[in-house]
Amino acid sequence: SAAITAVVLLIVQNLSGLRPVLMKFDEEQHSCHLTHLCRPKHVEELAAYAEYMFYACGGLYFVLLALAIWYSSFQRKFKRDFETANSTMSDYTLEIAGLSKKHIDETKLMRCVEKHLLCPGQLLGVSIAYDLRGELNGQVFDMLERRFINEDVRFHREGSDLAQAGWGYEDHLARAEHLDEDADARLFQQMWDEQKFKGSGSAFVVFKSKSQADAVRMKFTGLWMEDTITPQTEAEVLLLQKTLGRSGHDVPLEVLEDLTVPRETKEDHCHKKQFARLSAMCVVDDEWLQEGTKFYDTDSIAVGKPVKIERLVQVTNEVLEPTSTLWWNFGMRENDRHKKYFKTVLVIAVTFLVLVGVLYLPLFYYLATPMAQAGGSPGFMASQVQGILLGIAGNVLGITTWNSVCSLGHVKKPNQDIHFVRFSTFTNFFNTFFFLFGGLYYYVSHGFNTIDMTVHGHNTSTDIVSEWSLFQAYYNFLMPGWLFSGVLMGRVMGTVMPVLQNYLLVSVVFRMKCLPACLNELLVKFIPWNPKPDWLTARYAEHIFEPPEVALAWEYGQYIVTPTVCFMALFMMGPSSWQVFAILTLWVLFMYVMHRMTLHISKKQMAGSYLEEWAERAWAIPLATILSACGFWGVRCEKLGQPGHRASYWTAFFLFVCGMLLHWAMLRWFGNYDEICFDSYDATYEDVKQALTYTWFNTNPVHVLKSNFYPEKMGDAAIVEKIPFEYGKEYLFLMEGTSNSGKQDIELKKPQRKGGCVPGIC
């Protein structure tokens, strides 16, 4: 898109013949300060420039729109074909939501689900999402960390080829208390017996084959399950009595499932009982009761008395991969998450105001405004300083936004990423436009839309040079400071600086050991994961120096904002504005090379295409900016009405909205494929597990701890997974099925491409 724009503008602006005129006026303005009127020939050239820009921007919009729709169609077709040809864990899984928190026995829950979904013997297992809010979150995390340490030590003791090459930990690289599995077992069993573990109301049902999962997925959207609740206070009793709505008669589930009652008589009136439905969601006995929950024997509702209910459990068809499930956030209620939105917005707004007061206002007051009043524009060094400051401000805003969004407690990583990219794109837009147009305020107020570009226009050389100076100042702001220096500063702060800082602090505290204990205690607070200052374990060293991840949520906002800011140059009279998009093309290549060849980052699976689809919709913003510029120049050349400041702005805004709506409509009409598609072959679960390594069981922290420390509480049919999964730790699973001699050759075979991480070293 940038290259096409550069070529079109180069052709159009050369045809207008305006550049020699502007150079002449620029010389006259700087030498004699003339204010004479333009000659008729120059008026015609100005009018021709406006007309050419009108046609160029209009044509560009539709060409780039067609390119964007083709790209979107290609992406969606690729998604469908990829999901059809490959097998992932989500193909075998259904999510059920709305369960009672008392459902924490995997075997019992699996048998219950098999009965209600009419699929006896088809389930492999159930992975329960536990409520890990509060103090329990930290305790479970610490025990899981110790599981990784023990598995690494055990792997090294196995003596395999990888272990002899240095994989895994030697015993002395871990603390003795971290290797005490008996203590963890006692702690976990005590916490379980004290009923600290409760379900979150969600669980993942894993089938033995994809065809069985697809059959149930197409048949069920929900199921009724029996339960009992016990109101604990008078307030809960009053709440139930208030929210119980319309009544009716139905056969309870206990009668329908009673095999002693003849099947032909179960629907008779004698077996039907009166019930009442909840008219709104409510919380009773720390249980979320959905609207529509059935209550039988409503007259018996009292404090401390169990009440039989039938709750509707939702069967969710759209399931992500286990690695995109944020197990630590389950249990947070949706309305609690909504309440945190205000806090998130407030924190981001306060951070931005602090940046304005500390960074932007001094820069505008002491540098940008005096330079503009003197008739100059930022030079190379000034542009570099401004770009670096913008990069620092953007990084601070980005980190603040990420921490705030993570605190919202999303249970699905794509939802968390989408909220982050929305917040970050908005703040990036606001930060960039405030920075750019705050520094260009003087030029905008004196040079924007000042020339009458009609064939009857009367302009002075000062008017022309003022509007051209606006473009020159804008160009100097962008190149190279904003486009390149700011990006490099952001990369340095986000990638290079943390490594250097952590290496320096670790060297001072743990290698040199030249500071007193009190200072070491202070310095470790600035090291990630805050290790103890006496010595550094191998697990903490891994955490401190782990490489950054592929984070598309951090990238998409920038790839929307940067083209939009460059397309804003189309509103300014600049016969060399094509250079902006030529350099933007170089910026794209620069970003590609930097990511592909210079930055070493870990590659983790990105389940789903939600961010990609959001970015395709957000691409309407830069494209609509082009159509808006078309309307702006159309008014100035009298193609879309009589020129005037107000008319120009309202026409530009109207076409901007039209461009957004047209883009979204085209995305909806073209390139859509059925969301529900079936795989081309029914791969076995074991094959997919071997290819991907991760499962719904080894990524679930409580399931792993329960498998190790309290397997008898899982029942006889539950899946036992004792090794937790983590990207980079796939080699731990190579111990399964191998002898303790460690003499056999371990061959790491790359499986067919199936959307996950290759077993072994990732």
N, C-alpha and C positions, 0 to 999 in steps of 0.2 A: 504493500500500500504506500509506503514512504517513497519507494523508487518510482512508482507510477505518478504520484503527485509531483515529484521533482521534475520529471520529464515533461508533464503537461504544463506546469507553470513556466518552465524554461522556454517552451515554444510560444506560449501565449504572451509572456512578458517581453520577449524579443520582438514579437509582431507589433506590440503597442508602440514601440519606439520611445518610451518615456524615460528610459535611463539616461540618455544624453541630455535631455532637458533638465532632469533633476541634478545632474552633475554641474550643469551650467549655473542653475539657481543656487546651488550650494556654494560655488565659488563666489558668486556675487554677494551672497548673504554674508560670507565671512570676510570679504575684502572691503566692500563699500556700505554694507548694511542697507541695501536698496529695498524699497517697498513699492516699486512700480507695478502696474497691472500686467498680467500675462498677455502675450500676444495671441491673436486668434488661432494661430497654428498650435500653440501650446494648449489652448483650451480644447482643441479637437483631440490632441493626444491624450489629455486627461480623460475626456469622455470615452475615447476608444479603450483606454486601460480599464475603466470601470465596466464597460460592456464586455470586454474579453474576460475579465474576472468573473462576471456574472455567468457567462456560458461555461467557463472552465470549472467553476465550483459546482454548478449544476450537473455537468457531465461527470465530474469526478465522483460525486456522491453516488450516482447510479452504477458507475463502474465498480467502485469499491464495495457497494452494497451487494452486487452480484458476486464479487469475489468472496465476501464474507459468507453469503448464503451457500455458495459452493463448498467452502471450507467446512461450514457447519454440517452440511449434508454428508460430506466425506467422513467427518468425525463420528457422526451418529451411525453411519453404516459400518464403520470400522468397529464401533462399540458392539453393535449387534452381532457382527460376524465373529468378533473375538469371544464374546460370551457364548456363542453357539458352538465354537470349535474347542473351547477350553473348559476345564473343570476346576471349580474352586469350592471352598468349604461352604460358602453361602448356598450352593446348589443343593446341598443336603439338609438344609436347615430351615426351620420356621421359628419365628419368635412369638411367644405368647405373653401377653401383658394383661394385668388386672388380677393376678393371682393373690391369694392371701399371703401375708408375710410368714405364716406358719408353715408354708410349703418349703421345707429345707431338707427333706429326705429324697435323694435323687431317684431311688428305685420306686418308692411309692408314687412320686409325681409322674414318673415314666409310665407306670401301669395305669394310672388315672387318665393320662393323656391318650394312651393307646385305646382305652375303652371309649372315651368321648369322641375321638377322631376316627373311630372304626378302623383302626390299623393294627390289630394284634400281631405282635412278633415282627413288626416292620421298623421299630425304633432301635437305634444303636445306643442312645443314652440321652440324658438331659443335663445341660449345664445351667445351673441356677445363678442368677445375678444377685449377689448379696448387697445389703445396705451397709456400706462402709463409711458412713458419715461420722464425723467427730473423732474421738480418741481412737476408735477402732481402726481407722484408716492408717494411722502411723504405726500401730502395733502389727497389723497385717503386713504392711510394707517392710518393716524391719525383719520379720520372720521370713518373708520371701527373699529378701536380700541374703539372709543367711543360707537359704536353700541354694541360691546360685553359688555361694562360696563353697559349700559342701560338695556340690556337684562338680565344681572345677577341681577341687582337691582330689575327689574320687577319680575324675577323668585322668588326672596326672598320674595317679597311682596305678592306673590300668596298664600303663607302659606301652601304649600304642605308638605308631610312627609319629602321629601328630603330637602326642605327649612328649616323646623324646625330642621333638623339634621345638618344644617350649610352650605348647598349648596347655592350658590348665594352670593351676597354682600348685606350687610346692607348699608343704604344710606350714613352713615358717613365714610365708607371705600372708597368712591370715591369723587373726587373733584367736587365742584358745577358746574364748567364750563364744566366738562365732561358729566354732566347730562342734559345740555341745548340742547335738540333735535331741538328746533326751530332755534337756531343759526346755527346748522349743516344744517338744511333744507334750510335756506337762503343762506348759503355759497354754497351748492351744486347747487341750482337753478341758482345762479349767475354764477357759473363756466359753467354750461350747456348752459345758454343763451349766454354766451360769446364764445361759440363754442370751449371750451378748450378740450372737449371730442371728440375724433375721433376714428373710428374703426381701427383695425390693419390689416384688410383684411381677418381675419379668424373669423369663427363662428361655433358653434356646433348645429346641427339640431337634435332635440330629437323627436323620433316617439312615438306613443301611444302603439305600440306592437313591439316585436322583429321580428315577421314574416314580418311585413311591412318594417322594416329597412333592413332586409336581402334581401328582394325582390329588393329594390332600390339599395342596395350595389352591388348586382350581375349584375345589369342592367346598371348603370351609373358610369363612371369614370370622367366625367366633364360635364359642361353645359355652353352655351353661354348666357351672360347677357348684356343688353343694359346699356350704361353709357354715360356721357359727361365729357369731360375734357376741361380746359381752360388754354392754355399756358400763363404764367405770364411774361416771358422775351423773348427777341429775341434769347437768347442762347437756350431756350427750343424749339423754332420754328425751329432753324437750326438743333438741335438734332433730331427732328422728321423727318425733310426732309432728313436728312442723313441716318436714320435707317429704313425709309419706303422702303420696298423691293418689291418683286414681286406683281403684281396686278392680279385681276380676276373679275368675275361677279358672284353675288349671290343675293338671295332675303333677304333683311334686316329683322331683327326680328320684327320690327314694322309692316311690311306687313304680315308676317306669323301669327302674333297675332291679326291682324285686322279682326274682325268678319264680317265687312261689305263687305270684298272682298271674292268672291266665292272661296271655297276651291280648286276647280278643275283648277282655273286660277292663283293660287298664284305662281306656278312655271313657268309661261309664261315669255317670254323674256321681255315683257313690264314692268314687276315688278322687274326685276333684275337691280341692280346698280353696278357700278364699285367700287372696294375697293382695298386697299393696306394693306399688312401685315407688322408688325414690324419685322425686321430681327434680332433684339437683344433687350435685356431688357433695359429699360431706365426709368428715373424719370421725370415726368411732373406734374406740379401743386401739388407737394408733394405726387404724386401717383406713385406706382410701376406698370409699364405696362409690361406684360410678352411678350416674343417673340411669334409672331403669332397673336397679337391683330389686329383686323380689323378696318381700318379707311375708312369711307365713306366721299366723298366730300373733298378729300385731297387738292384741290386747294384753299379751304377756310381757311386753317390753318393760323392763325395770332394771334398776341398778344392780349389777352383779349377777344377773340372770342371763344365761346363754339364750340366744335367739337364732333359729334356723333361717338361713337366707340362701338364695341362689344368685350368684354373681355371674355377669357376662364377661367372659375372658376373651379378649381380642386375639385373633390369629393374624399376625402381620406377615404379608407376603414379601415385602421388600426388606431383605436382610443383607447387611454388610458382611465383610470379612471379620473374623475374630480380632485381627490386629487393628481394625478400625473401631473397635468397641472399647470405650473408656470405662473399664470395670470399676475404677475407683470412684466414679461419680454417680453410680446407681443409688437410688434412694431419695434423691432430691426431687421435690414436688415441682410441677410445672409452674404453679403460681409463685413459689419461692424464687424460681429462676427469673420470672418476669419482674419481681420486685428488685432483683439485682441489676436489671437493665439501667434503671435510673442512676444507681451508684456508678456503673460503668461509664455512662455518658458524663456524669459529673467529674469523675477522675480524669477522663480524657480532656474535658473542657478546662479544668484547672491547670493541667499540665501545659496545654496550649497557651493559656493566659500567662503562665510563668515564662514560657519561651518568648512571648511577645514582649514582656517587660524587661527581661534580662538580655535578650539577643536582638530582636527585630527593631524595637524602637531606637536603641542607641545606633544601630546600623543605619537606619533611615535618617535619623537626625544629624549624625556626624559625617556620613559618607554620601549616601544617595542623593539627598535633597540639595546640599551645597554644590555637588558636582553638576546636578541638573540645572540649577540656577546659574551656574557659570557657563552653561552651554556645552558642557562636556558630557562624555559617556564613560562608563566603567572601562578601564583598560584591562590588560591581561591579568595583572596581579590582583586588581580589585575584583575582577570577575572570579578569579580562583578563590579568593577569600569568601566571597558571597556563596559560591557553590559549596565550599567546605562547610560553612556555617549552616547552609540549608541541609546538607547531608547529616550533620550532627543532630539538628533539630528533628529531621525525619526519623532518625534512628531512635531518639528518645521517645518520640510519639509512638513509633512502632512497638517498642518494648513495653511501654505503658499500656497500649491497646491490647497486646497479646496477653499480658498478665491479667488484665481486667476481664478479657473474654474467657480465659481459662478458669477464672473464679466463678463463672456462671454455672458450671457443673453439667455441661452437655455430656450425654452418654454415647453419642455417635460423633466420631471425629470429623466427618464431612460437615455436620451441622456446626461444630465448633469452628471449622475452617471457614465456612461460608459467613458466619457472623463476624469472624475476624476480618475477612477480606472486605465485607461491607463497611465495617467501622474504619478499617485502615484506608480504604479507597476514599471515603468521605473526608477523613482527617487529612489524607494526602492532598486531595483537591484543595481543601480549605487552607492548609499550610502553604502549599505552592502558590496559589493565587494571592494569598495575603502577602507572601514574601515578594513575589514578582511585581504585583500591581501596587503594593505599598512602596517599593523602591522606584517604581515608574510613575508614581502619582503625578509628579510635576509634568512629565511628558504627556501623560494621558489627558490631563486637564487643559493643556495648551495645544495639543496636536492631534487628538483623536477626532476624526470626522469633521475637520474644519474646512475642507476644500469643497467647493461646489463643482461637481464633476459633470454637470449638464453642458450642452453646447452653448448655453447662454450664460455660463457662470462667469463671475467676476472675482478673481483671486489675486492676491499679491504674492510676490516671491517669498515673503515671510511666512504666509499661510502654507505654501507648498513645502518649504524647508522644515517648518514645524511638524507637519505630519510625517514627513520622511524621517525626521530625527527620532520620532517615536519608534519607527521600525528599527532604526539603527541601534537605539538603546535597548530595545527588546532583544534584538539579535545578540548584542554583546552580553546581555544577561544570560542567554541560553548557552552560548558557545564561548569557551568550552566549559565554563564553570558549572552551570546547572546540569548539563547533559552528561558530562564526564567526571569532573572533579567531585561533584556531589555523590555520584554513584560509587566512585572509588573510595571516597571517605566512608560511605555506608558499608562497603565491603570490608574495609580495614577495621572499622569499629565492630562489625558483626562477626568477622572471621579471623583476622590476624591478631587484633588486640587481645581478645580473650585468651588465645594460646600463649602469647608473650607474657601477659599478665600472670596467668596461672603458672607458667614455667618459672617465672621470676620468684613468685611467692613460694612455690613448692621448694625451689632451690634454697631460698633463704631460711625457710622454717625447717626443712627435713634433711637437707644436704649440708649446708654450711653450719647450721646450729650455732650461730654466732650471737644471737639475741637472747635477752633474758626471757624467762617463761611467761611473764606478764605480756610482753610484746608478741610472743608467738601465739598466745591465746587470742590476742586482738587480730593478728594477721589471718589466722585460719577462718575468721568470720567473713573474709573477702574471697576465700577459695570456695568454689562450688562444692556443695554437699558438706561443707564445714567438718573436715576430718579432725580427729583428735591430734593435738600438736606433738605427742610423744614419738609416733612413727606412722608411716603411711602404708596402709595395706594395699594389696594388689587390686582389690575391688574398688576402693576409693580412687586409685590411680586411673582405672578404666573410666570411671565416671568423670573425673576432672578433665581428662584429655580425649573424651569421646568426640568424634568429628561431628560437624553440623549435619543436619538432615536435609534431604530434598524437601523444601517447604514451598509448595506452589501458592499457598495462601499469602506468603510474603511477597511473591513476585507479581501476581495478577494485578494488584492495585497499581503498581508502578507502570505496567504495560498498558493500562487504561489512561492514567494521568499524563504520562509523557507525550503520547501522540496528541492528546487533546490540547495540551499546552502549545505544542508546535502548530497545530491547526488554527490556534488563535491568531497566528501571524497572518492568516488569510484576511483578517479584518483590517489590516494595516496596509497603507500604500507603500509597497516596497518592490520595485522591479527586480530585486535580487532575492525575493523571498523563496525562490526555488532552492537556494543554497541551504535553507533551514532543513528541508526534507532530504537533500542530498546528505547532509551531515547526520540526519536522523537515520538514514539507511546505514551509514557507517556505525552509528551507535548500536543498531541492531546486530551488526556483525561483531562489534566489540563485545557486546553482552554474550553473544553465542560463544565466542572464543574464550571469554573469561570463565564461563560456566563449564564448558566442555573440556578445556585443556589446562586451566590454571588452578581452579578451586577443587580440592579433593573433598568430596562430600559422600556421606553414606546413602545408599539407594535403598529405600524401603517401599513396600507396595503401597500404592494409592488406590484403595478400593473405591469403586464407583466413579461416576463422571460428573458429580454435582458441581464441582468448581469449574470444570471446563464449560458446562452448560451455562453457568452464571456468567462466566467471562464472555461467552458469545453474546449473551443479552446485554452485558455492560459495554460491549464494543459499539453499541448504538450511540453512546455518548460522543466519541470522537467523530463518527460518521455524521451524526446530526449536527455537529459543529460546522462541518463543511457545507451542509445544506443551509444552515443558518447564515453562513457567509455569502452564499448565493443570493439569499433574500436581501442581505445588507447591500451588496453591490447592485442588485436589481433595482432597488429604490434609488440609489445614487445615480444610476444611468437612466432613470425614468422608464425602466421596463416593467416595474411593479408598482407604478403610482408616482405621485409627485414626491420629490426629495424633501426631506426634513428630518431633523434629529429624532423626533418622537416616532415618525413613521418608520424610519430605518430600524429602530430598536424593536418596535412591536412586530414588524414583519419578520425580523430575524428570530425573535422569540417564538412566533407562531410556526415558522418553518422548522425550528429546532424541535418543538413538540411533535410536529408531523413526521419529522425524520425518525424520531424515537419510535413512534407508533408504527410506522411503516416497517422499520427494521424488525420489531417484535412480531408483527403480523407475518412477515415473510419467513421468519424462523419457524413460526407455527404451521404455516401452510406447506413449506417445502422441507424436505429432508427428514420428516418425521417417520419413525418406524415403530412398530409395535413394541411396547415395553416388555410384554410377556413373550419370551422366545424359549424354545427347547433346545437342549444340546444335541449335537449330531450323533453322539454315542454315550452310552451309559457306563462311564468308568466306575470302577469299584472305589469304595471309600479308602481302602488301604493304599491303592495306587496314588490317590490324591494326597493322602497324608504323607506318603514317602516323598512326593514331589515338593510339597509346600512346607513340611515339617510342623508348622503350627496347626492347632486344632482348637475347637471350642472348649476343650478341657485343659490343655496345657497353657493357655493364655489366661485362664480364669484363676486369679490368685488364691481365692479361698478353696476352690476345687483342688488345686495342687497341694495346699497345706493339709486339707482334709484327707487326701489320698495318702499322704505321708504319715500323719500323726493320729488320725481317727477314722480309718477306713471302715470300721464296723458301723459307723453312723451313716454310711452311704447306701447300705443295702447290698444284696448279693448280685444285683444286675447292673450296678453302676460301673462306669468306665473309670479306671484308676490311672491317673497320670502323675507320676512322681517328679518328673523333671519339668521345671517351668521353661516357657519359651521366651526368648529375647533375641532380637536381631543382632547378629554377631556371635551368638552362642549356639548356633546350630550344630556345632561339632559335639556338643554334649550328648546329642541323640545318637551319635555313632557308637556309643557304648552298648546300646540295646542289641542283644543278640550276638555279641562278640565274646570271645573267651577272655579270661583274665590274663592269659599269657602275654598278650600284646604282640605276638610274633607274626600274626597274620597281616597280609597286605590289605590296606583299606583303600579301595578305589572310589574316588569321588566322580560319579557319573552325572553329567548334566542331563536332566530329563527334558522331555519335550516342553516347549514353552506353555506354561499353564498359569501364568499370572502371579507367581510367588517367587520366593527366594530359593536359589539352588542350595541343596543340602551341602553342608560343609562350611567352608569359609565364605562369608558373605561380604 
